[in-house]
Amino acid sequence: MVIRSGQAHFTHLTDLAILGAMPALLSSVRRAARSLLADRSVTLIAVASLAIGIAANATIFSLVQAVEFPRLIYPQASRIVFLESRDESRALAGMGVSGPDALDIAAAAQTLESSSLAADQASVLREGDGPRRISGRRVSPSFFTVMSVAPQHGRVLTAGDRGGEIVLGDGLWRDAFAADPAIVGRAVRIDGGVVTVVGVMPPKFDADADFWTLLDSTTGFARDDRQLTLFARLAPRASLSDATREIEAISRRLAVDHPATNQSWVSYPIPMTRLHGSDSRGSFLMLQAAVAVVLLIACANIANILLARGTRRQHEMALRLSLGATRGRLVRELLGESVLLAIVGGAAGVTLAMWGIRFARATGGFPDVIDPKLNGYVLAFTAGLSMVTGILCGIVPALRASSVAPAAVLTAEGGRSGATSRGALRHLLVAVQVAAAVVLVTCGSLMVRSLANRDRVDLGFDPGAAVRADVAMFGGKYQDPNVVRASVDAILASLHASAAIEAAGAVTFALPTPAGGTRVFTLPGEPGTASVPGGVEAVTPRYFDALGVPRRRGRAFTPADAAGAEPVAIVNERLAQALWPGRDPIGETLRLGAPGQGPLVTVVGVVATTRRSRMHDTTIARAYVPYAQYPGGAAAFVVRGRGAPNAAAQALTRAVHQADAGLLVENAGTVEDDLARFIAPIKLITTLLAAFGATGLLLATLGVFGTMSYAVIQREREMAVRAALGAGRRDLVRLVLRSGLMVTVAGLIPGALISLVATRALSSLLFGVTPRDPWTLALAVVSLGTVSLAACYRPARRAASVDPMEILRRE
């Protein structure tokens, strides 16, 4: 009882101490607020600068936090991994695993507790308003054990299922079946068959899939076909590094046992938390560093403002010290003002960050598990950043302002003692701003130049006025290649009969290789000829006209290149130059594969080499064969219209549905829009970095202007004396400009050196320009120098316009 009584007494005393301190704290806050409100222009500039810097940091941090910590519903999600493969000889990474390799690894790995093989599957759901494309997975029943999530309705797949069962995702259940609670047990039509719904999974379960069906056998998967995914849980005492070492060791044993298919291939585990957004992580971290630099410039600017304000308040500080105030009290009050500034700026920054995060969510295209928002983590980051910013901005000005000598200041003329030392510190802060701005402007300029270079990339075709769409013809009657050919012919005939269409064609993959495999081209009868890797596509006669691919020599395909006719091919310029350098390939025989392993064709034409998009830096050697000889159910149709793209798109959709109302037209849109989605991420990063560079340039310019303006005010008497002794207007202008130039150069030199290191982070994003491009760096330095000198011009004119007699009389 005594102990409890003592504890209660101590708590009571603590509460009384806090309550006693509250009036003093509130009084300090009120004094700080009054002081800031008395200088509204300075306060407004400081708050606005902080708000912009903190909002940018909070917005980017929310993206980083959302990618680093996705909203996964799996218990102990950090223990779930999935396997990827890389080919060390070809620098090829991010591939899946083959079925045989995955089974061998799962059987041998002691670091994996449970595992499940999964294969992606694209299907057509034929329910409700019409057919729709859905994406799912074929999985072994242990998939749901690995994820450890129970269904919200029905059950999951089990070992006793026979393959006619399906589990729906929450999104598909709500969109296609109106969240019908009686869906379990219902038969639904998918592709050309009927399956029975046995369960519905909860929201955010496996965000990449709309449904799951049984992967009942792996016998059909080849060891060199790396298109599967192995999901697994780590064993209780195994770490990710343990699993990585073991799985890589197993992979190397498999390479010895199966050299024909596994040579140089290595599998490795990836945490489930990296399943989404891993390709954006580096870009977001880079943007986080960029906005940190923007905030650094803003902090230096605000510190400079507070230094100037502190100089103006020297007389006040000296008077308070002479009346008994301690230096510590003055430091606390001055630091409280800067912290209050930061708190207000942080609050305004939170409001701006809400809009920034909303914009990022609307334009980012994030999956459901990556959900940037203004959550507790972001608010804590913003609050901490605001406090740190307030202290960093205010600590030096507070120490400087409180270090005055009362007697010297009160007896000095105008209270201007110490201006020189404080001016040196302000010049240093401006140099820091200029250096940081050089880094931002250089990075932004490199990205702008890189984007401009990509805009000038020759695609090898004319995307203007071209419209494309995907049409899938699988199952049922389309299992017959003759039906596929007839349907494609009917669609193209309808398109060519339309007045809105100039040309139309279709393309599909021919002779596909396993995932991770490589098709090569060789010349028969020439044993010394090297194999050239590439791809094969089957196209209809007017495909090249529809896409706008120029023909260099030879002929195009014709209706005479039908099934059973002489096998022919058209090659692109890259393949022609690789196999027949300096020769005309027309009439030459080409093998579409390794020696003795691919069909022989006769080359009848050469077309330009095309790129998939401006983001594809390398081109591929490619051979084209007649679609009639290699029909494929997954065809992409391309039409070139005579007028508006909408008319061509409508004509394409109408022609497909006239041929078969059950066919699904997907991804319809202009080829320009298709190309734009590849470059959109780089364009967004470029826009942001350019905006950050412009912001840094503006803040640095304001810093130079403010510092030189204040320096002129402080040196009015000196200017008046110089003018009275015969200095002309040009002399005074030159004096101020020289001082501004020295400050600017003090920032340009270290800024240029730091840029040489910082721009290395952009290496993977640049195109047609190197990270250390001298012209870009020179442009940034010259731009900062020019703008800084321009910022000095008005203070210089003010210095030159002084009336020496008036100032000297006033002094």
VOMITOR-323144 format. One record per residue (C-alpha): residue in three letters; y, x, z negated. Coordinates in steps of 0.001 Angstrom, whole numbers, padded with zeros to 6 digits, always signed. Each point is the difference from the previous one (the first is absolute). Layout:
N
ALAYXZ
...
//
This chain:
811
MET+000000+000000+000000
VAL+002342+002871-000704
ILE-000607+001493+003416
ARG+000603-003309+001718
SER+003151-000497-002023
GLY+001244+003466+000944
GLN-000690-000660+003675
ALA+001854-003281-000139
HIS+002935+001686-001740
PHE+000099+002741+002666
THR-000106-002591+002801
HIS+002822-001885-001677
LEU+002115+003146-000239
THR-000695+000804+003668
ASP+001077-003468+001061
LEU+003187+000369-002052
ALA+000725+003389+001591
ILE-000428-001434+003479
LEU+002199-002968-000827
GLY+002576+002353-001483
ALA+000031+002135+003140
MET+000376-002955+002333
PRO+003764-000478-000533
ALA+000653+003680+000704
LEU-002183-000173+003117
LEU+001716-003144+001235
SER+003375+001571-000712
SER-000960+003068+002072
VAL-001135-002229+002858
ARG+003248-001979-000109
ARG+002089+003194+000028
ALA-002004+001345+002964
ALA+000411-003282+001874
ARG+003760-000065-000649
SER+000333+003579+001166
LEU-001901-000695+003212
LEU+001900-003205+000696
ALA+003262+001867-000410
ASP-000952+002079+003047
ARG-001482-002724+002193
SER+000066+001865+003316
VAL-001959+002958-001375
THR-002448-002336-001741
LEU-000562-002070+003141
ILE-000681+003085+002147
ALA-002402+001416-002573
VAL-001901-003266-000464
ALA-000287-000575+003748
SER-001292+003535+000590
LEU-002548-000292-002790
ALA-001092-003474+001091
ILE-000753+001177+003535
GLY-001847+003109-001154
ILE-002027-001770-002693
ALA-000825-002969+002273
ALA-001326+002309+002718
ASN-002122+001883-002548
ALA-001327-003195-001575
THR-000885-001514+003393
ILE-001917+003043+001204
PHE-001657+000424-003418
SER-001291-003571+000215
LEU-001681+000881+003321
VAL-001495+003200-001418
GLN-001219-001846-003091
ALA-001540-002786+002079
VAL-001894+002502+002168
GLU-001099+002203-002900
PHE-001126-002944-002137
PRO-001164-002833+002290
ARG-000840-003341-001577
LEU-003793+000189-000008
ILE-002065-002607-001821
TYR-003148+002094-000325
PRO-001028+001082-003531
GLN+000489+003763-000382
ALA+001305+000185+003557
SER+000660+003722-000382
ARG-003788+000525-000180
ILE-000578-001549+003443
VAL+000014+002296+003021
PHE-000694-000298+003699
LEU-001248+002704+002337
GLU+001773+001497+002997
SER-001035+002820+002330
ARG+001743+002883+001742
ASP-001007+002283+002839
GLU+001165+003454-001048
SER-000378+001453+003488
ARG+002267-002624+001632
ALA+002434-000557-002893
LEU-001072-003660+000103
ALA+000306-001848-003331
GLY+000052-003527-001369
MET-003205-001087+001792
GLY-002615-002249-001535
VAL-003589+000998-000669
SER-003156-000695+001955
GLY-002685-002264-001416
PRO-002689+002696-000322
ASP+002430+002481-001553
ALA+001246-002601-002500
LEU-003539-000895-001075
ASP-000954+003655-000400
ILE+003129+000707-002075
ALA-000496-003091-002181
ALA-003620+000971-000665
ALA+000785+003642-000860
ALA+003336-000224-001848
GLN-000303+000053-003785
THR+003722-000613-000425
LEU-000211-003482+001566
GLU-001251-002786-002233
SER-000263-002812+002571
SER+000900-000246+003667
SER+000225-002419+002897
LEU+000180+000478+003751
ALA+002571-002072+001907
ALA+000758-000504+003687
ASP+003210-001593+001289
GLN-000467-003117+002098
ALA+002465-001966+002126
SER-001016-003604+000666
VAL+001406-003270+001290
LEU+000040-002958-002347
ARG-000394-003260+001940
GLU+001143-002541-002555
GLY+003036-002233-000455
ASP+002840+000102+002527
GLY-001632+002564+002252
PRO-001588+003413+000118
ARG+001556+002772-002069
ARG-000760+003701-000389
ILE-001219+001039-003435
SER-000911+003427-001329
GLY-002841+000547-002417
ARG-002735+002308-001128
ARG-003750+000085+000196
VAL-001068+001355-003366
SER-003136+000658-001975
PRO-000300-002304-003056
SER+000819+002866-002373
PHE+003588-000083+001357
PHE+000922-002677-002535
THR-001689+001974-002776
VAL+002103+003050+000847
MET+003200-002074-000081
SER-001104-001890-003155
VAL+001998-003138+000825
ALA-001510-003475-000326
PRO+000677-002702+002622
GLN+002377-002818-000838
HIS-002354-002499+001655
GLY-003726+000194+000704
ARG-001799+003328+000055
VAL-000027+003341+001762
LEU-002560+001357+002443
THR-003361+000932-001468
ALA-003066+001936+001081
GLY-001800-003279+000690
ASP+002452-001094+002711
ARG-001156+000036+003627
GLY+003286+000577+001839
GLY+001157-003579+000548
GLU+002290+000028-003054
ILE+003713+000777-000252
VAL+002417+000576-002876
LEU+003619-000921+000741
GLY+003143+001761-001135
ASP+002608-002007-001895
GLY+002546+000244+002816
LEU-002382-001267+002686
TRP-001239-002755-002331
ARG+003550-001232-000509
ASP+001261+000421+003583
ALA-002978-001278+001986
PHE-001635-002392-002468
ALA+003009-001257-002014
ALA-001494+001420-003243
ASP-002794-002608+000148
PRO-001900+000308-003324
ALA-003097-001479+001682
ILE-000180+002817+002553
VAL-003092+001543-001630
GLY-003074-001085+001922
ARG+001944-000988+003106
ALA-001027+001307+003428
VAL+002785+001627+002043
ARG+000071+001245+003587
ILE+000676+003694+000507
ASP-000250+001678+003392
GLY-002958-001667+001725
GLY-001929-001026-003100
VAL+000092-001915-003262
VAL-000001+001465-003521
THR-000013-001580-003459
VAL+002749+000633-002525
VAL-001522+001121-003310
GLY+003116+001132-001860
VAL+003751+000655-000080
MET+001457+003189-001472
PRO+003210+000025-002084
PRO+003420+001061+001333
LYS+000601+003713+000684
PHE-003698+000768+000308
ASP-000554+002466+002874
ALA+003333-000678+001692
ASP-001263+001381+003329
ALA-002635-002711+000461
ASP+000038-003758+000533
PHE-003745-000408-000515
TRP-003220+001832-000855
THR-003426-000409+001569
LEU-003279+001792-000546
LEU-000633+003470+001403
ASP-003762-000487-000005
SER-001021+003127+001924
THR+001342+003467+000796
THR-002626+000906+002571
GLY+002379-000676+002870
PHE+002540+002620-001091
ALA-000147+003477+001457
ARG+000654+003103-002057
ASP+002927+000997+002212
ASP+001635-003470-000127
ARG+002481+000326-002862
GLN+001419-003510-000225
LEU-001336-001140-003388
THR+001418+000211-003527
LEU-001938+000877-003136
PHE+001520-001487-003169
ALA-001239+001356-003312
ARG+000699+000214-003724
LEU+000086+003355-001686
ALA-002675+000672-002597
PRO+001209-000341-003630
ARG+000706+003680-000642
ALA+000778+001042+003580
SER+003514+000788+001167
LEU+001430-000262+003485
SER-000047+003785+000374
ASP-003678+000042-001037
ALA-000821-002615+002625
THR+002008+001869+002644
ARG-001849+003255-000575
GLU-003412-001692-000011
ILE+000573-002155+003079
GLU+001415+002919+001992
ALA-003056+002058-000964
ILE-002308-002822+001144
SER+001960-000228+003269
ARG-000552+003692+000686
ARG-003729-000422-000602
LEU-000019-002887+002462
ALA+001785+002219+002535
VAL-002881+002471-000291
ASP-002648-002730+000249
HIS+001710-001801+002918
PRO+002004+002599+001942
ALA+000250-002117+003163
THR+001983-002769-001736
ASN+001334+001453-003272
GLN+001165+003476+000915
SER+003413+000581-001686
TRP+000133-003586-001363
VAL+000742-000363-003732
SER+000251-003205-002056
TYR+002222-000350-003076
PRO+000962-002776-002459
ILE+003426-001675-000115
PRO+001134-002049-003033
MET+000211-003733+000603
THR+003639+000170-001073
ARG+000658+002009+003190
LEU-001543-002605+002312
HIS+003427-001387+000911
GLY+003287+001762+000572
SER-001336+003558-000115
ASP+001630+000750+003365
SER+003379-001163-001376
ARG-000173+001881-003295
GLY+001435+003259+001324
SER+002863-001781+001768
PHE+000943-001958-003118
LEU-000026+003148-002158
MET+002219+001714+002556
LEU+002413-002943-000060
GLN-000051+000119-003814
ALA+001111+003626+000161
ALA+002742-000935+002480
VAL+001450-002755-002189
ALA-000166+002366-002985
VAL+002265+002361+001947
VAL+002368-002902+000732
LEU+000136-000752-003737
LEU+000611+003693-000708
ILE+003033-000075+002288
ALA+001236-003172-001696
CYS-000467+001592-003442
ALA+001958+003089+001048
ASN+002758-002250+001347
ILE+000172-002020-003216
ALA-000055+003143-002144
ASN+002919+001265+002039
ILE+001878-003251-000552
LEU-000683+000169-003734
LEU+001146+003625-000116
ALA+003269-000930+001658
ARG+000349-002958-002342
GLY-000701+002245-002967
THR+002737+002397+001084
ARG+002475-002864+000096
ARG-001095-000955-003533
GLN+000448+003478-001504
HIS+003107-001047-001903
GLU-001874-003001-001465
MET-002942+002202-001040
ALA+002307+002604-001558
LEU+001885-002683-001943
ARG-003227-001532-001350
LEU-001338+003409-001033
SER+003252+000774-001806
LEU-000308-003318-001862
GLY-003445+000915-001347
ALA-002510-001154+002614
THR-002952+002356+000377
ARG-001062+001453+003314
GLY-003437-001569-000400
ARG+001543-003451-000301
LEU+002086+000553+003136
VAL-003077+001218+001917
ARG-001959-003075-001101
GLU+002777-002346+001064
LEU+000557+001707+003363
LEU-003735+000159+000634
GLY-000193-003659-000996
GLU+002503-000807+002742
SER-002130+001702+002661
VAL-003175-001645-001327
LEU+001754-003389+000055
LEU+001015+000747+003591
ALA-003615+000771+000831
ILE-001249-003160-001713
VAL+002408-002158+001999
GLY-000876+001918+003175
GLY-003691-000382-000787
ALA+000374-003740-000521
ALA+001776-000295+003338
GLY-002664+002247+001511
VAL-002758-002335-001222
THR+001663-002869+001856
LEU+000239+002065+003183
ALA-003594+001186-000478
MET-001201-003610-000093
TRP+001396-000481+003507
GLY-001359+003378+001125
ILE-003511-000765-001246
ARG+000128-003442+001580
PHE+001000+001586+003307
ALA-002806+002573-000301
ARG-002587-002716-000636
ALA+001236-002032+002965
THR-000058+002910+002440
GLY-002714+002278-001401
GLY-003065-002027+000983
PHE-001795+000934-003242
PRO-003420-001458-000843
ASP-000264-002312-003000
VAL-001228+002763-002308
ILE+003193+002013+000651
ASP+002736-002168-001417
PRO+003295+001804-000709
LYS+002058-001923-002510
LEU+002532+000461-002761
ASN-002653+000192-002724
GLY+000056+001595-003431
TYR-000743+003465+001345
VAL+002894-000140+002455
LEU+002358-001380-002643
ALA-001057+002726-002438
PHE+000529+002622+002705
THR+003435-001440+000795
ALA+001016-000136-003663
GLY-001163+003560-000623
LEU+001681+001225+003169
SER+003250-001711-000980
MET-000008+001607-003446
VAL-000834+003460+001346
THR+002660-000400+002674
GLY+002603-001027-002554
ILE-000773+003016-002182
LEU-000072+002448+002914
CYS+003259-001333+001401
GLY+001780-000027-003324
ILE-001255+002859-002135
VAL+001985+002811+001644
PRO+003235-002023+000375
ALA-000338-001109-003643
LEU-000463+003557-001247
ARG+002893+001213+002134
ALA+002377-002775-000995
SER-000747+000429-003714
SER+000379+003779-000012
VAL+003789+000003+000160
ALA+002132+002027-002410
PRO+002331-002579-001559
ALA+002895+002364-000666
ALA-000024+001492+003485
VAL-000250-003376+001745
LEU+002625-001761-002118
THR+002499+002806+000478
ALA-000795+000621+003689
GLU+002174-001499+002709
GLY-001633-003185+001224
GLY-003222+000671-001819
ARG-001519+001928+002906
SER-001678+002880-001738
GLY-003486+000846+001139
ALA+000424-001481+003459
THR-001144+003149+001751
SER-003390+000229-001699
ARG-000607-003684+000462
GLY+000993+000324+003675
ALA-002673+002646+000505
LEU-002641-002340-001406
ARG+001178-002839+002234
HIS-000215+002305+003012
LEU-003576+000897-000986
LEU-000961-003686-000150
VAL+001522-000574+003434
ALA-001998+002949+001351
VAL-003158-001620-001403
GLN+000907-003237+001783
VAL+000580+001800+003292
ALA-003279+001931-000309
ALA-001981-003182-000712
ALA+001743-001795+002858
VAL-000945+002805+002397
VAL-003667-000523-000908
LEU+000184-003759+000533
VAL+001959+000234+003249
THR-002390+002633+001356
CYS-003074-002088-000815
GLY+001566-003154+001430
SER+001122+001820+003155
LEU-003475+001450+000560
MET-001543-003468-000236
VAL+002619-001485+002328
ARG-000625+002754+002561
SER-003749-000477-000353
LEU+000303-003748+000568
ALA+002220+000607+003035
ASN-002616+002407+001383
ARG-002694-002642-000392
ASP+002143-002531+001850
ARG+000011+002407+002955
VAL-003776+000485+000047
ASP-001552-000837+003371
LEU-002602-002678-000696
GLY-001494+000280+003472
PHE+000591-003715+000611
ASP+002850-002517+000104
PRO-000107-002321-003022
GLY+002896-002136+001229
ALA-000880-003622+000894
ALA-003656+000578-000970
VAL-001818-002372-002364
ARG-003429+000587-001541
ALA-002561-002009-001972
ASP-003546+000502-001262
VAL-002759-002423+000956
ALA-003453+000183-001601
MET-003006-001367+001884
PHE-003044+000370-002245
GLY-003054-002030-000813
GLY-001445-003064+001685
LYS+000386+000006+003760
TYR+001990+003239-000068
GLN-003108+001983-000803
ASP-000552-000094+003769
PRO+002136+002712+001737
ASN+000231-002188+003108
VAL+001725-002735-002034
VAL+002443+002558-001423
ARG+000854+001251+003496
ALA+000438-003520+001332
SER+002286-000987-002898
VAL+002213+003069+000414
ASP+000200-000616+003758
ALA+000983-003633-000601
ILE+002735+000982-002478
LEU+001449+002618+002351
ALA-000139-002344+002988
SER+001955-002616-001955
LEU+002573+002606-001042
HIS+000527+001320+003513
ALA+000533-003572+001194
SER+002852-000442-002506
ALA+003548+000457+001260
ALA+000933+001646-003346
ILE-002474+002870+000465
GLU+000472+003046+002206
ALA-003289+001753-000890
ALA-002812-000468-002509
GLY-002949+002077-001144
ALA-002531+000477-002760
VAL-001435+003042-001775
THR-002909+000623-002362
PHE-001781+003005-001439
ALA-002896+001238+002085
LEU-002793+002280-001147
PRO+001241-000024-003627
THR-000895+002915-002260
PRO-001005-000251-003666
ALA+002840+000121-002534
GLY+000860+003649-000427
GLY-001897+000934+003148
THR+001427+001522+003168
ARG-000596-000819+003654
VAL+000321+002886+002401
PHE+000409+000282+003771
THR-001928+002588+002000
LEU-000490+000971+003623
PRO-003571-000183+001305
GLY-001247+003077+001810
GLU+002655+002261-001560
PRO-001648+001482-003116
GLY+003010+002162-000862
THR+002344-002973-000275
ALA+001168-000764-003532
SER-000456-003459-001463
VAL+003270-001928-000359
PRO+000201-002572-002846
GLY+001469-003367+000870
GLY-000537-003730+000282
VAL-001152-002564+002527
GLU+001615-003394+000622
ALA-001022-002770+002376
VAL+002912-001662+001830
THR+000482-002730+002565
PRO+001531+000780+003438
ARG+003666-000765-000843
TYR+000035+001287-003582
PHE+002094+003056+000872
ASP+002561-002180+001817
ALA+000256-002313-003010
LEU+000516+002862-002465
GLY+002277+001937+002330
VAL-002163+003141+000281
PRO+000908+001961+003160
ARG-002807+001081+002322
ARG+000295+003662+000982
ARG-002595+000158+002765
GLY-003035-001803+001353
ARG-000563-003747-000197
ALA-000134-002744-002600
PHE-003065-002061-000839
THR-000709-002962+002274
PRO-002231-003077-000195
ALA-002498+002032+002040
ASP-000635+002164-003091
ALA-002290-002684-001336
ALA-003176+000085-002052
GLY-002685+001861+001943
ALA+002533+001763+002252
GLU+000410+003767+000126
PRO+001052+001249-003471
VAL+003587+001246+000260
ALA+002724+001072-002393
ILE+003708+000668-000202
VAL+001058+002933-002202
ASN+003300+000794-001661
GLU+001968+003150+000748
ARG-001085+001757-003165
LEU-003690-000306+000860
ALA+000672+000985+003621
GLN+001867+003143-001058
ALA-002685+000928-002535
LEU-002985-000293+002374
TRP+001574+000659+003393
PRO+003009+002292-000567
GLY+001849+000503+003258
ARG-002487-002206+001877
ASP-000020-003557+001278
PRO-002591-001948-002036
ILE-000249-002875+002502
GLY-003608-000259+001136
GLU-001323+002268-002761
THR-002970-001023-002142
LEU+000576-000336-003746
ARG-002502-000481-002808
LEU+001224-002331-002764
GLY-001738+001920-002752
ALA-001749+003216-000892
PRO-002289+001590+002627
GLY-002847-002374+000745
GLN+001250-002663-002462
GLY+002611-002088+001827
PRO+000302-001930+003248
LEU+001287+001664+003171
VAL+003072-001429+001730
THR+002113+000899+003009
VAL+003714+000558-000616
VAL+002090-002240+002267
GLY+003455+000261-001593
VAL+002294+001770-002440
VAL+002553-001769-002225
ALA+002612+001221-002469
THR-001086+000992-003499
THR+000990-002668-002527
ARG+000660+000048-003731
ARG-000902-002778-002410
SER+003529+000184-001426
ARG+002876+002383-000550
MET-001563+000910-003347
HIS-003149+001333+001669
ASP+000892+003650+000468
THR-003078+000944+002033
THR-001343-001503+003200
ILE-003652-000635+000768
ALA-001969+000863+003103
ARG-001149-003356+001291
ALA-002148-001449+002739
TYR+000274-003613+001167
VAL-002938-001914+001469
PRO-000050-003457+001644
TYR-000178-002847-002508
ALA-002483-001799+002261
GLN-002434+002890-000498
TYR+000549+000279-003777
PRO+001009-003469-001294
GLY+000899-000228-003697
GLY+000472-003021-002214
ALA+003017+001449-001834
ALA+002645+000145+002729
ALA+003725+000618-000167
PHE+001976-001822+002688
VAL+003291+001413+001264
VAL+002384-001996+002180
ARG+003307+001021+001557
GLY+002364-002912+000271
ARG+002779-000732+002439
GLY+002303-001523-002591
ALA+000159-000475-003756
PRO-002923+001423-002016
ASN-000588-003407-001608
ALA-000856-001520+003381
ALA-002542+002734+000712
ALA-001539-000377-003480
GLN-000302-003770+000416
ALA-001579+000444+003429
LEU-002546+002425-001483
THR-000936-002366-002833
ARG-000229-002918+002405
ALA-002257+001919+002410
VAL-002399+001015-002807
HIS-000298-003540-001333
GLN-000511-001398+003506
ALA-002964+002319+000364
ASP-001403-000913-003425
ALA+001853-002041-002616
GLY-002128+001634-002713
LEU+001228+003523+000709
LEU+002376+001534-002532
VAL+003192+001698+001228
GLU+001082+002598-002568
ASN+002840+002478-000506
ALA+001977-001481+002878
GLY+003369+001652+000488
THR+002008+002371+002108
VAL-001209+003550+000489
GLU+003391+001155-001305
ASP-000670-001799-003298
ASP-003478+001518-000124
LEU+001500+003466+000389
ALA+002718-000716-002576
ARG-002458-000617-002828
PHE-001255+003573+000283
ILE+003443+001508-000349
ALA+001323-002513-002561
PRO-000997+002046-003118
ILE+001676+003144+001351
LYS+003056-002020+001000
LEU+000256-001421-003529
ILE-000282+003441-001612
THR+002543+001391+002462
THR+002436-002834-000729
LEU-000300+000522-003743
LEU+000384+003783+000163
ALA+002970-000355+002348
ALA+001565-002513-002396
PHE-000600+002326-002947
GLY+001542+002858+001984
ALA+003052-002112+000836
THR+000324-001022-003663
GLY-000240+003613-001122
LEU+002592+001018+002570
LEU+002359-002743-001163
LEU-000397+000855-003687
ALA+000470+003708+000663
THR+003122-000754+002028
LEU+001384-002129-002821
GLY-000795+002815-002405
VAL+001923+002540+002062
PHE+002918-002406+000479
GLY+000189-000883-003672
THR-000251+003572-001176
MET+002625+001324+002388
SER+002320-002922-000739
TYR-000270+000672-003713
ALA+000427+003735+000570
VAL+003233-000646+001865
ILE+001279-002160-002856
GLN-000899+002703-002519
ARG+001683+002671+002117
GLU+003186-001926+000784
ARG+002157+002437-001957
GLU-001630+002992+001741
MET+000621-001620+003389
ALA+003611-000681-000953
VAL+000529+003619-001046
ARG-001578+001254+003249
ALA+002211-002344+002017
ALA+003093+001109-001932
LEU-000857+003652+000721
GLY-000150-000660+003735
ALA-003537-001216+000747
GLY+000000-002334+002978
ARG-001901-003255+000511
ARG-002665+001754+002057
ASP-000484+002549-002767
LEU-000614-002726-002574
VAL-002360-001912+002328
ARG-001879+003210+000704
LEU-000271+000706-003744
VAL-001617-003371-000748
LEU-002278+000132+003031
ARG-001125+003506-000948
SER-000861-001187-003499
GLY-001943-002982+001425
LEU-001767+002253+002488
MET-001130+002338-002772
VAL-001478-002909-001972
THR-001696-001353+003124
VAL-001480+003353+001007
ALA-001275+000447-003557
GLY-002099-003119+000602
LEU-000859+000485+003685
ILE-001756+003349-000416
PRO-002480-001012-002753
GLY-000383-003414+001649
ALA-001073+001631+003259
LEU-002500+002236-001829
ILE-001465-002937-001946
SER-000261-002013+003229
LEU-002238+002657+001538
VAL-002498-000675-002787
ALA+000490-003763-000461
THR-000487-000888+003662
ARG-003595+001251-000124
ALA-000886-003342-001582
LEU+000899-001643+003319
SER-002360+002123+002109
SER-002579-002742+000557
LEU+002690-002519+001014
LEU+001932+002110+002495
PHE-000477-000006+003748
GLY+001617+002328+002488
VAL+001961+001830-002698
THR-000999+002505-002684
PRO+000839-000338-003715
ARG+002136+003145+000242
ASP+001784-000979+003191
PRO+003181+002132-000018
TRP+002055-002464+002049
THR-000672-002864-002400
LEU+000840+002150-003013
ALA+003147+001270+001728
LEU+001011-003583+000811
ALA-000401-001008-003650
VAL+001984+002998-001246
VAL+002788-000469+002545
SER+000155-003749-000717
LEU+000298+000550-003756
GLY+002549+002753+000512
THR+002099-002071+002364
VAL-000051-003125-002147
SER+000763+002001-003137
LEU+003012+001654+001611
ALA+001150-003392+001260
ALA-000256-001249-003591
CYS+002302+002866-001034
TYR+002664-000886+002563
ARG+001744-002778-001897
PRO+000207+001986-003267
ALA+001288+002917+002065
ARG+002741-002163+001535
ARG+000946-001231-003457
ALA+000293+003588-001208
ALA+002208+000840+002976
SER+002280-002961-000601
VAL+000959+000860-003567
ASP+003684+000160-000920
PRO+000180+003241-002012
MET+003333-000796-001654
GLU-001144-003409-001224
ILE-003223+001391-001455
LEU+001628+003013-001606
ARG+002711-002221-001478
ARG-002705-002328-001363
GLU-001909+002913-001485
//
